[in-house]
Structure formats: C-alpha cells, structure tokens
C-alpha cells in the first residue's frame, strides 16, 4: 500500500468510526452560519448562469451540504471515501446520488462537471499531495466551471498540522492555497475569511475559483 492510499484509508476508517455521531452534530450546523451559506449561495448563482453539467460535493460526509446545494437549485451529487457516511447520506436523502469515491481519483470523464464543492475535505490532504488534488479538480471541470473550497485558515502561520478530532488535518494560509490553485489553472473569483464562532477553534477560509482559459 502506498503512503497516499494508506493515508486515505486511515481517514476513511476514522470517519466510519464516528459517522453516526458526526451526522447528528452536523445536521443543522448551516442554520447558524450565515456567511457560510452566503458563500454556497454565490457558488450556486454562478453555476446556474451556465449549463455545463452537474456539481459534485467532494468529501460530502453525511449529506448536509449536498442537500443544501440541491435546495439552492443545483443538480448535485456527493462522493466520500467513508462507506458509512455514504450509507447515512443515502438513507437521509434517497433522491440524491452518493458514491464511495476518493476525490483525488474521480471516476468521471474530463470536463464533466460544472462545479465542485470541497467543504472542509481537503483539510486531511498532506500538503505535498495538494497539487495532485487541484489537478484532478481541474481535469473534471468544464471550461468556466467553478470550485469552492472551505478549509481551516492558518492565521499567519505556514501550513500547520493540528489536532483534528477525527483524523490528521492541516491549516493553510489562504494565499498559499490560492497560489496552488492558480498553478493548476484556476482563477480566483473571491475569498471569505471568518473568525471562529463559539465552540469553534480555528479561523475559517473559503476560496471561490473558476477554471481559467
């Protein structure tokens, strides 16, 4: 087993173990996060101005963001490496499509998607592997397609590992993450930083990008 596949399997197993409790805690969290909802709404509005394919939520977990995007009018499906998370998502939303797939090796044709949302899922990616993830996102997005990434921001520090409650994770400087996306062919549309709410430990970063020419 390679180091990369070992990391992915370890992360999936860790989320399998906490999936039921995680789903309970996360189910209504967007209700109290108006800025997060605004970023998702911006992505949805941009996607709806074109007609180039569906949107994928990568690392979807138990369903909350995928369902929210559907409610915003998008044709959307979710993928995750955790089979238990996918089972919970399918049970909660049988009308939506969910698949057990790794987001760094999507079983999709080139230029298939109109949008990608990675909502706190790339946080578990070792920094040296991040360029390959952006390359895969770029491969499956149609020209002009949009990418939204939510992550933990490092607050002036370099890329930093931190004690995530489920699996190894990293906080990123927003400029560094935007730079890697740019190297993969993405153009920044906008960004949003927000300070942690009560009960949160880290600043939250959001990058909205589109495929460049």
N, C-alpha and C positions, 0 to 999 in steps of 0.2 A: 504494500500500500504506500503511495507517495505521501509526502508531507502535506500536500494540498488536500488530497482525498481524506487523509486522516483527520485533518482539521475540520473538514465539512461534516464527516461522520460524527465526530465528537460533539459538534454544535447541534446537529440534528438530534442526537441521543439526549443531550441535555434539555432541549426543548420538549422532546417526547415526555420526559420525566415530570415536567411541570405544566404540561399543556392545559389540563383541566383548570387548575388554579389560575394560570395566566389568562385564560379566556374569560374567567369570571371577573378578574380585576380590570381587564382592558375593555370590556364590552361597551361601556358608555363613556370612555375617557374623552372622546372628542367633544362631548357636550360641554365640557368646561374649558375648552381650548379654542377660543375664537380666532386667534392668529393662525393656528394650525389649520383650522377649517378654511380660512381665507386663502392660504397657500394652495390647498387642494382645489378650492373653487377656481382660482386663477388658472391652474393647470387644466382643469376641466373646460373652462371657457375657451382657452387657446386650442385645445384638441377639437372642440366642437366646431371650430371655424373651418376645419378641413375634413376630408373623407378618405383617409388613407389606411384604415384598418383599426383594430381594437386596441385597447390599453391593457397592459399587464401589470399587476402588482406583484413584485418580486420579493419573496420572503414575507408572504402575506399573513402568516400566523393563523389565528382562528377566524378571521373574516372581517373585522370591524372596518378597515379602510376600504377593502374591496367593495363591501356593501354600500359604504358611504359614496364612493365614486359612482356606483350604479344609480344611486338615488339622485346624483347630480346630472344624470342623463347619459353617462358613458356606456359603451359596450366594453365590458371589462371582465377579466378573469384573473385568478390568483394562482401562484405557484409557491411552493415551500419545500424544503428538504425534510421537514418533520412529518412523517406519516400520521402521527396522532393529531397534530394541528390540522392537517388536511381533512381528516375524518370529522373533526369538530366543525370545521367550516362547511363541509358538505351537509352535515346534519342540520346546522343552523340555517343554511341558505341552499336548499336543494335546487333552486332555479339558477344558481350561478355555477360556473365551471371552476374547479380547483384541481390542480395536478401536483404530484410529488416530483419536483424537478429542481435541480440546482441552478441558481441564477447565473452561474458562470459558464453553463453549457446548456443553453435553452434549445429544446427540440423544435425550433422554428426556422422557417426559411428566411433568407436575407430580406430586409426591408419589409417585414411582415406587419410591424406594429406602428400605430400612430402615436403611442405614448407609453412611457414606463414610469412607475412609481416604486421607489425603493424607500420604504418608510422604516427607518432605523434597522435596516437589514444589512447594509454594508458595514455596519459598525463591528461586525465579527470577522471581517476580512483582514488577514495580516497585511500590513502596509505594502510589502513587496509584491503582493498579488493584486493590488487595486488596479493597476493599468490593464490587466487582462479582463477584469470585470467591465471597465469602461469600453474596452474594445468589443466585448460581446454585446453590450447595450447598443453600441453604435452599429453593429452588424445587423441587428434585427429591427432597428428603427427605420422607417421610411424617410426620405428626404423631407426636412422640415418638421420631423417628429420631435416630441418634447420629452424631456427627462426631468423628474423631480426626485431629489434625494434629501431625506431627513436624517440627521446624524447628531451626535454629541460634539459640541464645539470645544476646542482646547483652551480657549480663553487666554491667548497669548503664548501658550506653550507649544513646543513641537508636537508631532504625533505622539500620543501618550496612551499606554495601556492603563486600564482602570479596573476596579473590582466590580464588574457587572455581576448581577445576582444569578445569572443563568450560565453564561459562557464567556470565554475570553473576548474582550472588546477593546476598542480604541476610540479616543477622542481626537478629532482632526482640526487643524487650523483651516478656517473656511477658504482662505486664499490658496492654500496648498491643494485642497480637494478640487477647487475650481480650476487650478492650473493643470492637474492631471486630466480632468475632463476636457480641457482645451486641447491638450496634446492628442487626445483621442478623436478630435474633430467636432467637439461641442462648442457652441457659442452661448455665453451666459445671457439669460434674459433678465433675471433678477435674483435677489437673495433676501433672506429674512433671518435675523438673529433675535431670539427672545431669551430673557432671563428665566431661570427655573422658578416654577410655581411652588407653592407649599407642598412638601413631600417629594419634590424633585431635587436632584443633587447637582446637575450639570446644565450649563447653557445649551440651548438647542439651536442648531443650524439647519437652514433649508436653502437649497440651491435649485433654481429652475433654469433649465437649459434647453436648447434646441440643436438639432443636427445642422451643422454648418454646410455651406456649399462645397 
